[in-house]
Amino acid sequence: MEEKRKPGTMGISEETALLQLEELFSATLARIDSLILQPLLSAEPEHLEPRGGECLQLLQRLHQCTQRLWEVTDQSLRSLRHRLQHPSCSLETLLLLSEADRVLEVHVEYIESYTNCIVATAFQSVIKRKSKYWQGQRKALGQILTGGLSSKDSLGAMLAQALHQPLTQHVQQYVILLLRMKDSLEEGHPSQKTVMRAISLFGDLQSFMRQALLQAEVTQSLWYNLSSHLRDVLCTPTRRLLLDSQDVPVAVTPLRAERVLLFDDALVLFQGHRIHTFDLKLVWVDSGQDECECLIATPEDEFSLCARDPQDQVIWRWKMFLAVGQALQGKKDFPGLGSDLESAVPPAHRRAAYTFRQEGRLCGASYDGEWHRGRPQGKGTLKWPDGQNHVGHFHHGLEHGFGILLLPGAAEDKFDCYKCHWREGRKHGYGMCEYSTGETYKGYFQDDLRHGFGVLERAPPAPQAFRYTGHWERGQRNGFGVQDDIDGGERYIGWWQTDQHHGPGILVTQAGICYQGTFQMDKMAGPGVLLFEDDSLHEGTFTRDLMLRGKGKVTLPDGFVLEGWFARGTGKGLYTQGVLDTSAFSPDPSSTSKRQLGVGAVPANGHWQGVFDPFWAFVREGCPEDLQEAFLGFHIQRAKELQSSQDNLCCQRSHPEDSRGAMRDILEDVLRHREPEALQPFLRKALCNSQHPLGKLLSKLMLTFQATYTGVGANKHLQDLAQDQVKQHARGLWAAYRGLLQVALESKGQTLEEEDEKTRNLQVYGLILPLLLPSFYGELFTLYLLLHKKEDTCYSQRLTKLGLLSDTKLLEFLDVQKYLWPLSDIKLTSNERYSFVREKCFLSATELLQKVLTTVDPWEKLQVLEKTYREIEATVMRVMGQEHRLTMDELLPLLIYVLVRARILNLGAELHLIRDMMDPSHLGGLYDFLLTTLESCYRQI
């Protein structure tokens, strides 16, 4: 469809004029290439001035831009010819309209390449060797130019004018013809907006060209007037001078610079023979105290630019705003002086690279990352020349937040690797460190030192292997802790001071020997107790190698007591002078083999308060999302993986960016699930979640429990201490849950009601302990097994013998009244007799009792016992055909029968664990009665 035009217009004359314009420009570009560029490029680099090689490269780049400009012009020609041959085609088919941005980009590239040559005086440098040739080309060059050439023009100026004047005039004609085309279109024409946009783009191009040429000339003049030394230091082909303090005066304080130059990429101060150059990407400009001053901040310097009057200050601020903004964008632009100053303000938060030069902690270090007002802030990487490397978060120029630090070790390719949280340049909060010596530390820091709960380990096969799990103060072991001497096969459980055993403690050896006493600066002080694997008991004072010394007492496994003075004998023996009492009765097993250590001297209460301290600090802060990892820890990995993953800062830890609002969601869950029916499922899920604050607490408590009671620590004399510790952990976790609930309620403007002791115990034993026990059951039940091994072995032997009896013989042996025998449950075949049938009576009760092994929860075990009792009673009533309540004399033998048939091994350990862990509220009730009855059956067997 033919374009609709205003009446009186001349058809498609604008397109014809554009066609003629493009044809003329294409021919001009061809002449420029053959007449100027090709001869310039034929110069040999070795015959040029010292900077001739650089000039030749600039001319080659100009030639490439000319070729691109020529190609685009030819494409525009083809689109215009097609339009003229097919008038029904839309104006959008014209390249100048449809691809105006690409046409503009090619023109800009040419202008930038051309002005680079001007600044570097590339033309003058290359033509010196062929001045006669170029003098002979004056007439030909004059034909390219509109106004011809003056005889006074230098050869360099002549070439420069021939390379830019045709383009300038060409763009000017573009704008004129496009304006005529706009006027020829009717209002609302589909192509009107496209034409208007092209007019705007090429109008901006005109402005760009004028100012680019002006800047190039001013910069060239500056290089001409500077000394050769300054020119060599500062001059680059792409650098442009924007402002000079000789033109717009400004003073610098406190640096006292004689001259200030603002380039498009740097701010330069002349101070005597010294030059200070500041990368504009790392220059921040702010208003000063008065209207004539502006403040400049850089990574290592801060100074003021003071103008004579406010108008000059506005010029400097405006020019610097624009220069910094363009340097950050990597793009040149030329807005007018009247543009809004505030809209030109560059962002305060940036990303850039910088190498620190001034003396100090960062001297020689390179930082690549985010900045804010002259200081590293946000994510970044800091590298020192010696190989030290920190990747992480920064605040006000200091390491702050999560970060990874690599420090070169003494050996080549060995590093100390720190993955932790930082505060104001120091390690602070939770972290993990692997040292070049082979040691690892996982725990808390304060002011660059280990402080709080932590685990330090040197694993085999390293010499003097050890593992310490406990509390630290200012880099030293202080408070309660557990240390394994892996080579020596010893474990110390107790209190520390300045890296030494100090206070009540227990020493356990690989041979099963346990010592309990008081230590002072790594030495045993005062009386102690020594228990051997055979249940021998030594009481008195001891040497470091656990030999009784001085006045003491020895109780042997058979009950004999030796009391007197003791000293080291020959070899490994013990010399004594005293009295041996052989008249004592056989010892009560509970007085020797059941003797427990640590409950009074090293009570569980307060052992691991350091595990809870970071949690309570987190609660006191209101559970802030950004501090959760610093307080509660994160997942960690081996150093080799850690060192190779610094760039993404993950190292398998939880990603804070992926869990925004997670803490808020957790507190909302706490509020939604505080009703009794919803609380237990919520707590079960929370404790199983390694990312939940309660789950993280439980993980650390499990770590301490395993460090204390596995391996060498699996000693029967520590069973009471262990079960007491589990109860303390249950109390601590219940208090932790209430801490979260308090924060959640306070966020809603509510308060948490006080809790009495009875309610607290009900929740600890009835709610938390059953959820907690599976996490500690393996280590805890092992201690019960060791403690009750003798009785359980005897019980197992008797169980085997009784199990061989038939049902009727076993019932008869147990004195079960015959009216209680369920003979009707025995189905005899023709050749069977009652005396040979086994495991047919009370079968359902037996199967129920066996379920006591399927759960670790004491409450569920008691429920199994109750169901077993109900099933026995139901069987008896079915046999008797009437209601019947079993007396104790009837129940006891029947329960023994069921127990024999259930064949529950290690029942003694099971019963004691149930008794120790059951809810105190059940004492004196039905469950207590049934448990007492089962204990009686166990003793009877």
Buried (B, 14 or more C-beta within 10 A) or exposed (E): EEBEBEEEEEEBEBBBBBBEBBBBBBEBBEBBBEBBBEBBBEBEEEEBBEBBEBBBBBBBBBBBBBEBBBEBBBBBBEBBBEBBEEEEBBBEEBBBBBBBEEBBEBBBBBBBBBBBBBBBBBBBBBBBBBEEEBEEBBEEBBEBBEEEBEEEBEBBBBBBBBBBBBBBBBBEBBBBBBBBBBEBBEEEBEBBEBBBEBBEBBBBBBEBBEBBBEBBBBBBEBBEEBEEEBEEEBBEBEBBBBBBBEEBBBBBEEBEBEEBBBBBBBBBBBEEEEBBEBBBBBBBBBEBEEEBBBBBBBBBBBBBBBBEEEEBBBBBBBBBBBBBBBBBEEEBEBEEEEEEEEEBBBEEEBEBBBBBEEEEEBEBBBBBBBBBBBBBBBBBBBBBEEEBBBBBBBBEBBBBBBBBBBBBBEEEEBBBBBBBBBBEBBBBBBBBBBBBEBBBBBBBBBEBBBBBBBBBBBEEEBEEBBBBBBBBBEBBBBBBBBBBBBEEEBBBBBBBBEBBBBBBBBBBBEEBBBBBBBBEEBEBEEBBBBBBEEBBBBBBBBEEEBBBBEBBBBBBEEBBBBBEBBEBEEEEEBEBEBEEEEEEEEBEEEEBBBBBBBBEBBBBEEBBBBBBBBBBBBBEEEBEBEBBBBBBBBBBBEBEEBBEBBEEBBBEBBEBEEBEEBBEEBBBBBBEBBEEEEBBEBBEBBBBBEBBBBBBBBBBBBBBBBBBBBBBBBBBBBBBBBBBBBBBBBBBBBBBBBBBBBBBBEBEEEEEEEEEEEEBBBBBBBBBBBBBBEBBBEBBBBBBBBBBBEBBEEBBEEBEEBEEBBBBBBBBBBEBEEEBBBBEBBEEEEEEEBEEBBBBBBBBBBBBBBBBBEBBBBBBBBBBBBBBBEBBBEBBBEBEEEEBEBEEEBBBBBBBBBBBBBBBBBBBBBBBBBEBBBBEBBEEEEBBBBBEBBBBBBEEB
